[in-house]
């Protein structure tokens, strides 16, 4: 195999220890072992103190074709910005070998609007409930397992993984690194270290990688989600590390899982599945005070997350608190970008029995109505969106949206320059 061009920062030997700031690897292991390795860390807050010692790097991502088989090989490293980007050896260094550490390479597709069709199997047959398999997950590779191997002839700390792509992949794929090392917190207890997730887009059938649309700016999110006390709501607003400190401060990675084909059906044993599509979920959380019905999502291992107490620390009409402006137009304005998928509200799964992973079967809300109804969820508002004048729909197939059998007309009244434009009514 041809060794990829390696940046200079990775050419140093595996980072040396101990240092004045850190425990030596052997001492570190003894400390953790003495604290009861493997015990639940559910209530231990993330260890931000040492997060600056870790950086995820996608060094190379390439498509490899052999006959009818297509694969993606990802070359990656974890480095330490506080020590001249020396590489951590994820096979031997304590933060990655101790129980609780996690590092994953994820592959999703396509950047037109992420959907991950075929990620659970070529035939798209339903999968049994209880496997923890969502309806539309990315391909996920455990980078701390034997699946990750040192790059042949490469420096210490440079690893690669390879994953076969299903036939349904087209356009541009997105490769991501997420997860967390382990480190003692200020009390000496083991805690997950949040590390900023990273991604890189890779052309599959496109001539060149096509970037996904940019809707918001993470810096705007961090203006509130800074771990500081907020006088407006009289609470500390935590920094954005979620799912056990595995996905941290990178929206481009969040949307790989929180895509239009995804609901919480894989984790609930009763009730009606709830969409976790980012374009609806984030509005529903932050627009909680505008909603008639609080957003309640069932998460990993059946945990129930009720967002009914969330308060947005600003005027909810101020769309630019999150959205960006491009060429004089806010990214919240109509019309939506071409190719935006409808949001799934029913995967046709049998709750608690099996998960239907074929998105062609999904019943959806048409895209604009999906976004608007995530805050304006009253029956009156929904009736307006689904009226013949508006053209929206609640419970249609994506094929009906693609063929324009269902066609939203919201832009005719709510588009830029109109009396009831989105910008005007939210001002």
C-alpha beads as a LAMMPS data file, in Angstrom:
LAMMPS data file: protein, C-alpha beads

427 atoms
426 bonds

1 atom types
1 bond types

-500.0 500.0 xlo xhi
-500.0 500.0 ylo yhi
-500.0 500.0 zlo zhi

Masses

1 110.0

Atoms # bond

1 1 1 0.000 0.000 0.000
2 1 1 1.211 3.481 -0.747
3 1 1 1.788 5.416 2.435
4 1 1 -0.064 8.764 2.304
5 1 1 1.798 12.010 2.597
6 1 1 2.226 12.621 6.306
7 1 1 2.094 16.097 7.869
8 1 1 5.230 17.113 9.749
9 1 1 3.458 17.193 13.096
10 1 1 2.900 13.442 13.050
11 1 1 6.498 12.495 12.330
12 1 1 7.658 12.780 15.945
13 1 1 7.856 9.633 18.092
14 1 1 4.889 8.784 20.284
15 1 1 4.528 11.474 22.903
16 1 1 6.787 11.134 25.912
17 1 1 5.624 10.981 29.536
18 1 1 5.662 11.889 32.355
19 1 1 5.442 15.689 32.271
20 1 1 5.028 18.249 35.030
21 1 1 1.370 18.623 34.132
22 1 1 0.395 14.967 33.662
23 1 1 0.656 11.649 35.378
24 1 1 2.999 9.084 33.885
25 1 1 1.200 6.314 31.998
26 1 1 1.877 3.645 34.632
27 1 1 0.950 5.909 37.551
28 1 1 -2.164 6.991 35.691
29 1 1 -3.243 3.368 35.270
30 1 1 -2.692 2.644 38.957
31 1 1 -4.740 5.644 40.030
32 1 1 -7.658 4.589 37.847
33 1 1 -7.394 0.953 38.871
34 1 1 -7.548 1.975 42.513
35 1 1 -10.743 3.914 41.899
36 1 1 -12.765 0.965 40.668
37 1 1 -12.308 0.727 36.911
38 1 1 -15.460 -0.146 35.029
39 1 1 -17.872 1.427 37.509
40 1 1 -20.663 3.619 36.196
41 1 1 -19.604 7.134 35.234
42 1 1 -23.106 8.314 34.404
43 1 1 -23.024 11.177 36.934
44 1 1 -19.385 12.197 36.478
45 1 1 -19.189 15.526 34.624
46 1 1 -16.971 15.695 31.545
47 1 1 -13.354 16.548 32.231
48 1 1 -12.787 19.742 30.249
49 1 1 -9.614 20.533 32.194
50 1 1 -7.358 18.357 30.032
51 1 1 -9.317 18.455 26.774
52 1 1 -6.683 20.722 25.221
53 1 1 -4.243 17.789 25.323
54 1 1 -6.141 15.906 22.610
55 1 1 -6.881 16.653 18.976
56 1 1 -8.489 14.348 16.413
57 1 1 -6.997 14.451 12.911
58 1 1 -8.265 12.916 9.681
59 1 1 -5.005 12.710 7.756
60 1 1 -6.437 11.031 4.652
61 1 1 -9.729 9.589 3.438
62 1 1 -9.905 7.824 0.108
63 1 1 -12.253 5.709 -1.959
64 1 1 -10.921 2.330 -3.077
65 1 1 -12.673 0.304 -5.803
66 1 1 -12.096 -3.385 -6.518
67 1 1 -14.534 -4.795 -9.058
68 1 1 -18.013 -4.121 -7.697
69 1 1 -16.720 -3.529 -4.163
70 1 1 -16.208 0.010 -2.944
71 1 1 -14.449 0.786 0.322
72 1 1 -13.322 3.851 2.224
73 1 1 -9.970 3.897 3.993
74 1 1 -9.482 6.528 6.669
75 1 1 -6.025 7.433 7.973
76 1 1 -6.119 9.220 11.310
77 1 1 -4.186 10.227 14.404
78 1 1 -4.789 11.706 17.832
79 1 1 -2.244 14.360 18.772
80 1 1 -1.429 16.640 21.687
81 1 1 -1.510 20.355 20.788
82 1 1 0.116 21.210 24.136
83 1 1 3.169 19.113 23.216
84 1 1 3.967 20.209 19.661
85 1 1 1.287 17.899 18.194
86 1 1 3.077 14.748 19.306
87 1 1 0.993 11.682 18.569
88 1 1 -0.801 9.615 21.155
89 1 1 -0.527 5.872 20.563
90 1 1 -4.135 4.760 20.916
91 1 1 -3.037 1.121 21.254
92 1 1 -0.766 1.613 24.264
93 1 1 -1.300 5.019 25.887
94 1 1 -3.409 4.901 29.035
95 1 1 -6.116 7.429 28.123
96 1 1 -7.189 5.109 25.285
97 1 1 -6.562 1.697 26.848
98 1 1 -8.485 2.199 30.085
99 1 1 -12.056 1.009 30.479
100 1 1 -14.568 3.598 29.354
101 1 1 -12.407 5.114 26.615
102 1 1 -14.050 5.293 23.207
103 1 1 -12.895 6.376 19.738
104 1 1 -14.986 5.897 16.609
105 1 1 -14.608 6.533 12.904
106 1 1 -18.038 7.196 11.396
107 1 1 -19.012 7.342 7.722
108 1 1 -22.298 8.877 6.600
109 1 1 -23.769 9.935 3.265
110 1 1 -24.592 11.964 1.273
111 1 1 -23.989 15.653 1.777
112 1 1 -26.987 16.655 -0.356
113 1 1 -28.903 15.726 2.792
114 1 1 -27.472 13.014 5.016
115 1 1 -29.586 9.852 5.051
116 1 1 -27.247 6.812 5.422
117 1 1 -29.452 4.544 3.330
118 1 1 -28.121 0.979 3.384
119 1 1 -25.857 1.401 6.407
120 1 1 -27.461 -1.531 8.258
121 1 1 -27.399 -3.972 5.338
122 1 1 -27.706 -4.172 1.571
123 1 1 -31.187 -5.751 1.533
124 1 1 -32.736 -3.140 3.860
125 1 1 -34.623 -5.823 5.773
126 1 1 -35.948 -4.847 9.225
127 1 1 -33.521 -5.470 12.089
128 1 1 -34.537 -6.883 15.491
129 1 1 -35.256 -4.378 18.246
130 1 1 -32.747 -4.424 21.081
131 1 1 -29.587 -4.399 19.005
132 1 1 -29.304 -0.666 19.610
133 1 1 -29.479 -0.142 15.852
134 1 1 -31.191 3.110 14.853
135 1 1 -33.064 3.355 11.580
136 1 1 -30.425 5.422 9.789
137 1 1 -27.044 5.278 11.546
138 1 1 -23.689 5.931 9.905
139 1 1 -21.168 3.130 9.474
140 1 1 -19.284 3.154 12.767
141 1 1 -15.853 1.574 13.295
142 1 1 -14.355 1.078 16.741
143 1 1 -10.938 2.690 16.371
144 1 1 -9.748 1.136 19.633
145 1 1 -10.352 -2.379 18.323
146 1 1 -8.312 -4.580 16.005
147 1 1 -10.102 -2.886 13.087
148 1 1 -7.621 -0.013 13.405
149 1 1 -4.103 -0.906 12.305
150 1 1 -0.887 1.106 12.169
151 1 1 -0.241 2.547 8.721
152 1 1 2.407 0.290 7.113
153 1 1 5.713 2.123 7.120
154 1 1 4.139 5.080 8.896
155 1 1 5.222 6.777 12.112
156 1 1 4.021 5.677 15.546
157 1 1 0.547 7.014 16.193
158 1 1 -0.702 6.947 12.600
159 1 1 -3.539 4.439 12.115
160 1 1 -6.028 3.431 9.461
161 1 1 -9.400 1.709 9.203
162 1 1 -11.261 0.449 6.147
163 1 1 -15.008 0.016 5.685
164 1 1 -16.962 -1.454 2.803
165 1 1 -19.650 0.812 1.382
166 1 1 -23.167 -0.386 0.586
167 1 1 -24.376 -0.037 -2.984
168 1 1 -26.785 2.776 -2.034
169 1 1 -23.986 5.275 -1.385
170 1 1 -23.665 8.047 -3.956
171 1 1 -22.629 11.690 -4.087
172 1 1 -20.294 12.776 -1.294
173 1 1 -19.749 10.904 1.971
174 1 1 -18.768 12.393 5.300
175 1 1 -16.051 10.845 7.488
176 1 1 -16.019 11.781 11.171
177 1 1 -14.014 11.066 14.316
178 1 1 -15.773 11.158 17.671
179 1 1 -15.349 9.640 21.107
180 1 1 -13.398 10.375 24.281
181 1 1 -10.251 9.347 26.157
182 1 1 -10.294 8.854 29.950
183 1 1 -8.475 10.962 32.552
184 1 1 -8.744 11.595 36.312
185 1 1 -10.701 14.747 37.105
186 1 1 -9.843 17.234 39.856
187 1 1 -11.055 14.795 42.520
188 1 1 -9.039 11.930 41.059
189 1 1 -12.113 10.107 39.816
190 1 1 -12.111 8.721 36.249
191 1 1 -13.917 10.953 33.788
192 1 1 -14.448 11.209 30.057
193 1 1 -12.494 13.942 28.301
194 1 1 -14.495 15.839 25.655
195 1 1 -12.490 16.214 22.453
196 1 1 -13.785 18.289 19.555
197 1 1 -15.209 15.979 16.905
198 1 1 -13.920 16.454 13.353
199 1 1 -15.095 15.547 9.867
200 1 1 -13.957 15.466 6.256
201 1 1 -16.027 15.086 3.086
202 1 1 -15.078 12.521 0.457
203 1 1 -16.380 12.241 -3.119
204 1 1 -17.942 8.870 -3.936
205 1 1 -19.745 9.439 -7.245
206 1 1 -19.262 13.211 -7.337
207 1 1 -16.294 14.506 -9.341
208 1 1 -15.188 16.526 -6.311
209 1 1 -16.397 16.552 -2.696
210 1 1 -19.586 18.587 -2.341
211 1 1 -19.848 20.306 1.013
212 1 1 -23.109 20.156 2.893
213 1 1 -24.955 23.439 3.272
214 1 1 -23.900 25.525 6.270
215 1 1 -26.876 26.746 8.273
216 1 1 -25.513 27.847 11.643
217 1 1 -22.177 28.809 13.156
218 1 1 -20.868 26.800 16.128
219 1 1 -19.354 30.017 17.500
220 1 1 -22.887 31.378 17.858
221 1 1 -23.901 28.249 19.745
222 1 1 -20.912 28.677 22.035
223 1 1 -21.915 32.239 22.888
224 1 1 -24.532 30.616 25.137
225 1 1 -23.144 27.100 25.512
226 1 1 -19.972 28.248 27.240
227 1 1 -20.198 26.508 30.598
228 1 1 -20.867 29.837 32.303
229 1 1 -23.688 31.243 34.404
230 1 1 -26.372 32.936 32.323
231 1 1 -28.212 35.776 34.070
232 1 1 -31.167 35.607 31.678
233 1 1 -32.255 32.122 32.748
234 1 1 -30.284 31.997 36.011
235 1 1 -28.571 28.746 35.126
236 1 1 -25.221 27.505 33.892
237 1 1 -25.510 26.640 30.212
238 1 1 -23.200 23.666 29.600
239 1 1 -20.730 23.408 26.767
240 1 1 -21.833 21.229 23.881
241 1 1 -20.597 17.742 24.577
242 1 1 -23.295 15.090 24.336
243 1 1 -23.955 11.356 24.347
244 1 1 -21.480 10.624 27.132
245 1 1 -18.936 13.260 26.021
246 1 1 -18.543 11.401 22.717
247 1 1 -19.742 14.111 20.317
248 1 1 -18.329 17.505 21.041
249 1 1 -18.731 21.000 19.586
250 1 1 -19.001 20.105 15.896
251 1 1 -22.399 20.451 14.219
252 1 1 -21.077 18.881 11.022
253 1 1 -20.715 15.624 12.948
254 1 1 -24.046 15.886 14.803
255 1 1 -26.005 15.850 11.545
256 1 1 -24.466 12.530 10.456
257 1 1 -26.703 10.772 12.987
258 1 1 -29.391 13.417 13.474
259 1 1 -30.549 13.127 9.881
260 1 1 -34.019 13.212 8.265
261 1 1 -34.365 9.411 8.324
262 1 1 -33.718 9.118 12.046
263 1 1 -36.174 8.830 14.949
264 1 1 -35.914 7.512 18.499
265 1 1 -37.663 4.250 17.572
266 1 1 -34.607 2.083 18.283
267 1 1 -34.767 2.907 21.993
268 1 1 -38.458 3.116 22.831
269 1 1 -40.610 0.142 23.804
270 1 1 -43.927 1.979 23.601
271 1 1 -45.506 5.155 22.311
272 1 1 -45.093 7.066 19.094
273 1 1 -41.605 7.515 17.671
274 1 1 -40.224 11.042 17.683
275 1 1 -37.988 12.515 14.969
276 1 1 -34.454 13.516 15.930
277 1 1 -33.711 15.245 12.618
278 1 1 -31.475 18.215 13.483
279 1 1 -33.527 20.791 11.590
280 1 1 -36.572 19.974 13.720
281 1 1 -35.052 18.811 16.989
282 1 1 -32.922 21.895 17.635
283 1 1 -35.814 24.244 16.899
284 1 1 -38.102 22.195 19.145
285 1 1 -35.612 22.336 22.031
286 1 1 -34.841 26.041 21.794
287 1 1 -38.420 26.989 20.887
288 1 1 -39.835 25.076 23.825
289 1 1 -41.740 28.065 25.253
290 1 1 -43.558 28.487 21.930
291 1 1 -44.656 24.852 21.738
292 1 1 -47.947 23.442 22.970
293 1 1 -46.337 20.056 23.587
294 1 1 -42.849 19.654 25.091
295 1 1 -40.373 17.612 23.093
296 1 1 -39.782 14.236 24.780
297 1 1 -37.232 11.880 23.222
298 1 1 -36.260 8.358 24.267
299 1 1 -32.506 7.912 24.160
300 1 1 -29.853 5.256 24.620
301 1 1 -30.833 2.418 26.961
302 1 1 -34.371 3.771 27.202
303 1 1 -33.467 7.040 28.931
304 1 1 -36.306 9.567 28.662
305 1 1 -35.222 13.115 27.867
306 1 1 -37.896 15.760 28.462
307 1 1 -36.973 19.188 27.095
308 1 1 -40.057 20.829 28.605
309 1 1 -38.061 22.936 31.054
310 1 1 -35.618 24.389 28.530
311 1 1 -35.499 28.168 28.333
312 1 1 -33.889 29.993 25.440
313 1 1 -31.782 32.827 26.907
314 1 1 -32.784 35.318 24.214
315 1 1 -35.731 36.404 22.122
316 1 1 -36.788 33.231 20.245
317 1 1 -37.605 35.418 17.245
318 1 1 -33.930 36.326 16.880
319 1 1 -32.972 33.723 14.264
320 1 1 -29.478 35.162 13.912
321 1 1 -28.623 33.996 17.404
322 1 1 -27.872 30.695 15.661
323 1 1 -28.281 31.141 11.893
324 1 1 -25.838 32.824 9.572
325 1 1 -26.384 35.211 6.674
326 1 1 -25.127 34.582 3.168
327 1 1 -25.394 37.111 0.338
328 1 1 -27.886 39.209 2.280
329 1 1 -30.155 36.277 3.042
330 1 1 -30.522 34.458 6.329
331 1 1 -30.144 30.692 6.195
332 1 1 -33.486 30.435 7.981
333 1 1 -35.339 32.101 5.101
334 1 1 -37.378 30.406 2.398
335 1 1 -37.099 28.617 0.131
336 1 1 -35.087 25.795 1.677
337 1 1 -32.097 24.512 -0.268
338 1 1 -32.859 22.061 -3.095
339 1 1 -32.722 18.431 -2.038
340 1 1 -33.673 18.901 1.614
341 1 1 -35.437 15.716 2.695
342 1 1 -38.703 15.502 4.544
343 1 1 -38.437 14.705 8.252
344 1 1 -39.392 11.149 9.222
345 1 1 -42.178 10.801 11.775
346 1 1 -42.901 7.100 11.203
347 1 1 -40.328 4.558 10.039
348 1 1 -43.043 1.859 9.770
349 1 1 -41.185 -0.050 12.478
350 1 1 -42.909 -2.257 15.044
351 1 1 -42.033 -0.545 18.316
352 1 1 -40.190 -2.902 20.633
353 1 1 -40.046 -5.668 18.009
354 1 1 -38.211 -4.612 14.843
355 1 1 -36.773 -1.524 13.176
356 1 1 -37.594 -0.798 9.540
357 1 1 -34.325 0.519 8.104
358 1 1 -35.602 1.201 4.572
359 1 1 -36.127 4.973 4.350
360 1 1 -38.278 4.540 1.238
361 1 1 -41.013 3.338 3.611
362 1 1 -40.790 6.316 5.965
363 1 1 -43.741 8.642 6.451
364 1 1 -42.535 12.228 6.636
365 1 1 -43.410 15.838 7.192
366 1 1 -42.654 17.933 4.132
367 1 1 -39.407 19.896 4.737
368 1 1 -40.676 23.449 5.382
369 1 1 -43.619 22.275 7.456
370 1 1 -41.220 20.073 9.434
371 1 1 -39.120 23.059 10.451
372 1 1 -42.020 25.404 11.172
373 1 1 -44.062 22.849 13.116
374 1 1 -41.118 22.092 15.373
375 1 1 -41.945 25.369 17.165
376 1 1 -45.455 26.117 15.889
377 1 1 -46.926 22.748 16.836
378 1 1 -50.529 23.700 17.595
379 1 1 -53.279 21.942 15.673
380 1 1 -54.277 25.266 14.097
381 1 1 -50.733 25.905 12.848
382 1 1 -50.425 22.382 11.468
383 1 1 -53.763 22.705 9.681
384 1 1 -52.509 25.865 8.019
385 1 1 -49.288 24.179 6.902
386 1 1 -51.200 21.207 5.470
387 1 1 -53.845 23.306 3.725
388 1 1 -54.203 23.313 -0.050
389 1 1 -52.931 26.878 -0.058
390 1 1 -49.720 25.975 1.798
391 1 1 -49.178 22.557 0.240
392 1 1 -47.391 20.972 3.192
393 1 1 -48.087 17.465 4.426
394 1 1 -47.761 15.345 7.548
395 1 1 -47.278 11.677 6.687
396 1 1 -46.083 11.352 3.077
397 1 1 -43.356 9.362 1.339
398 1 1 -40.144 10.949 0.121
399 1 1 -41.052 9.719 -3.368
400 1 1 -44.144 11.938 -3.253
401 1 1 -41.971 14.925 -2.379
402 1 1 -39.377 14.102 -5.035
403 1 1 -42.015 13.735 -7.761
404 1 1 -43.715 16.977 -6.650
405 1 1 -46.956 15.085 -6.047
406 1 1 -46.681 16.946 -2.744
407 1 1 -45.398 20.456 -3.289
408 1 1 -45.059 23.119 -0.616
409 1 1 -46.072 26.663 -1.563
410 1 1 -44.985 28.389 1.643
411 1 1 -42.563 30.680 -0.187
412 1 1 -45.447 32.440 -1.960
413 1 1 -46.442 34.126 1.325
414 1 1 -43.428 33.611 3.575
415 1 1 -40.579 34.104 1.096
416 1 1 -38.132 37.052 1.096
417 1 1 -39.770 40.408 0.434
418 1 1 -43.265 39.153 1.209
419 1 1 -45.377 40.837 3.866
420 1 1 -45.298 37.658 5.957
421 1 1 -41.742 36.643 5.149
422 1 1 -39.967 34.503 7.731
423 1 1 -37.608 37.391 8.411
424 1 1 -40.489 39.831 8.926
425 1 1 -42.627 37.683 11.216
426 1 1 -39.636 36.698 13.373
427 1 1 -38.250 40.199 13.661

Bonds

1 1 1 2
2 1 2 3
3 1 3 4
4 1 4 5
5 1 5 6
6 1 6 7
7 1 7 8
8 1 8 9
9 1 9 10
10 1 10 11
11 1 11 12
12 1 12 13
13 1 13 14
14 1 14 15
15 1 15 16
16 1 16 17
17 1 17 18
18 1 18 19
19 1 19 20
20 1 20 21
21 1 21 22
22 1 22 23
23 1 23 24
24 1 24 25
25 1 25 26
26 1 26 27
27 1 27 28
28 1 28 29
29 1 29 30
30 1 30 31
31 1 31 32
32 1 32 33
33 1 33 34
34 1 34 35
35 1 35 36
36 1 36 37
37 1 37 38
38 1 38 39
39 1 39 40
40 1 40 41
41 1 41 42
42 1 42 43
43 1 43 44
44 1 44 45
45 1 45 46
46 1 46 47
47 1 47 48
48 1 48 49
49 1 49 50
50 1 50 51
51 1 51 52
52 1 52 53
53 1 53 54
54 1 54 55
55 1 55 56
56 1 56 57
57 1 57 58
58 1 58 59
59 1 59 60
60 1 60 61
61 1 61 62
62 1 62 63
63 1 63 64
64 1 64 65
65 1 65 66
66 1 66 67
67 1 67 68
68 1 68 69
69 1 69 70
70 1 70 71
71 1 71 72
72 1 72 73
73 1 73 74
74 1 74 75
75 1 75 76
76 1 76 77
77 1 77 78
78 1 78 79
79 1 79 80
80 1 80 81
81 1 81 82
82 1 82 83
83 1 83 84
84 1 84 85
85 1 85 86
86 1 86 87
87 1 87 88
88 1 88 89
89 1 89 90
90 1 90 91
91 1 91 92
92 1 92 93
93 1 93 94
94 1 94 95
95 1 95 96
96 1 96 97
97 1 97 98
98 1 98 99
99 1 99 100
100 1 100 101
101 1 101 102
102 1 102 103
103 1 103 104
104 1 104 105
105 1 105 106
106 1 106 107
107 1 107 108
108 1 108 109
109 1 109 110
110 1 110 111
111 1 111 112
112 1 112 113
113 1 113 114
114 1 114 115
115 1 115 116
116 1 116 117
117 1 117 118
118 1 118 119
119 1 119 120
120 1 120 121
121 1 121 122
122 1 122 123
123 1 123 124
124 1 124 125
125 1 125 126
126 1 126 127
127 1 127 128
128 1 128 129
129 1 129 130
130 1 130 131
131 1 131 132
132 1 132 133
133 1 133 134
134 1 134 135
135 1 135 136
136 1 136 137
137 1 137 138
138 1 138 139
139 1 139 140
140 1 140 141
141 1 141 142
142 1 142 143
143 1 143 144
144 1 144 145
145 1 145 146
146 1 146 147
147 1 147 148
148 1 148 149
149 1 149 150
150 1 150 151
151 1 151 152
152 1 152 153
153 1 153 154
154 1 154 155
155 1 155 156
156 1 156 157
157 1 157 158
158 1 158 159
159 1 159 160
160 1 160 161
161 1 161 162
162 1 162 163
163 1 163 164
164 1 164 165
165 1 165 166
166 1 166 167
167 1 167 168
168 1 168 169
169 1 169 170
170 1 170 171
171 1 171 172
172 1 172 173
173 1 173 174
174 1 174 175
175 1 175 176
176 1 176 177
177 1 177 178
178 1 178 179
179 1 179 180
180 1 180 181
181 1 181 182
182 1 182 183
183 1 183 184
184 1 184 185
185 1 185 186
186 1 186 187
187 1 187 188
188 1 188 189
189 1 189 190
190 1 190 191
191 1 191 192
192 1 192 193
193 1 193 194
194 1 194 195
195 1 195 196
196 1 196 197
197 1 197 198
198 1 198 199
199 1 199 200
200 1 200 201
201 1 201 202
202 1 202 203
203 1 203 204
204 1 204 205
205 1 205 206
206 1 206 207
207 1 207 208
208 1 208 209
209 1 209 210
210 1 210 211
211 1 211 212
212 1 212 213
213 1 213 214
214 1 214 215
215 1 215 216
216 1 216 217
217 1 217 218
218 1 218 219
219 1 219 220
220 1 220 221
221 1 221 222
222 1 222 223
223 1 223 224
224 1 224 225
225 1 225 226
226 1 226 227
227 1 227 228
228 1 228 229
229 1 229 230
230 1 230 231
231 1 231 232
232 1 232 233
233 1 233 234
234 1 234 235
235 1 235 236
236 1 236 237
237 1 237 238
238 1 238 239
239 1 239 240
240 1 240 241
241 1 241 242
242 1 242 243
243 1 243 244
244 1 244 245
245 1 245 246
246 1 246 247
247 1 247 248
248 1 248 249
249 1 249 250
250 1 250 251
251 1 251 252
252 1 252 253
253 1 253 254
254 1 254 255
255 1 255 256
256 1 256 257
257 1 257 258
258 1 258 259
259 1 259 260
260 1 260 261
261 1 261 262
262 1 262 263
263 1 263 264
264 1 264 265
265 1 265 266
266 1 266 267
267 1 267 268
268 1 268 269
269 1 269 270
270 1 270 271
271 1 271 272
272 1 272 273
273 1 273 274
274 1 274 275
275 1 275 276
276 1 276 277
277 1 277 278
278 1 278 279
279 1 279 280
280 1 280 281
281 1 281 282
282 1 282 283
283 1 283 284
284 1 284 285
285 1 285 286
286 1 286 287
287 1 287 288
288 1 288 289
289 1 289 290
290 1 290 291
291 1 291 292
292 1 292 293
293 1 293 294
294 1 294 295
295 1 295 296
296 1 296 297
297 1 297 298
298 1 298 299
299 1 299 300
300 1 300 301
301 1 301 302
302 1 302 303
303 1 303 304
304 1 304 305
305 1 305 306
306 1 306 307
307 1 307 308
308 1 308 309
309 1 309 310
310 1 310 311
311 1 311 312
312 1 312 313
313 1 313 314
314 1 314 315
315 1 315 316
316 1 316 317
317 1 317 318
318 1 318 319
319 1 319 320
320 1 320 321
321 1 321 322
322 1 322 323
323 1 323 324
324 1 324 325
325 1 325 326
326 1 326 327
327 1 327 328
328 1 328 329
329 1 329 330
330 1 330 331
331 1 331 332
332 1 332 333
333 1 333 334
334 1 334 335
335 1 335 336
336 1 336 337
337 1 337 338
338 1 338 339
339 1 339 340
340 1 340 341
341 1 341 342
342 1 342 343
343 1 343 344
344 1 344 345
345 1 345 346
346 1 346 347
347 1 347 348
348 1 348 349
349 1 349 350
350 1 350 351
351 1 351 352
352 1 352 353
353 1 353 354
354 1 354 355
355 1 355 356
356 1 356 357
357 1 357 358
358 1 358 359
359 1 359 360
360 1 360 361
361 1 361 362
362 1 362 363
363 1 363 364
364 1 364 365
365 1 365 366
366 1 366 367
367 1 367 368
368 1 368 369
369 1 369 370
370 1 370 371
371 1 371 372
372 1 372 373
373 1 373 374
374 1 374 375
375 1 375 376
376 1 376 377
377 1 377 378
378 1 378 379
379 1 379 380
380 1 380 381
381 1 381 382
382 1 382 383
383 1 383 384
384 1 384 385
385 1 385 386
386 1 386 387
387 1 387 388
388 1 388 389
389 1 389 390
390 1 390 391
391 1 391 392
392 1 392 393
393 1 393 394
394 1 394 395
395 1 395 396
396 1 396 397
397 1 397 398
398 1 398 399
399 1 399 400
400 1 400 401
401 1 401 402
402 1 402 403
403 1 403 404
404 1 404 405
405 1 405 406
406 1 406 407
407 1 407 408
408 1 408 409
409 1 409 410
410 1 410 411
411 1 411 412
412 1 412 413
413 1 413 414
414 1 414 415
415 1 415 416
416 1 416 417
417 1 417 418
418 1 418 419
419 1 419 420
420 1 420 421
421 1 421 422
422 1 422 423
423 1 423 424
424 1 424 425
425 1 425 426
426 1 426 427
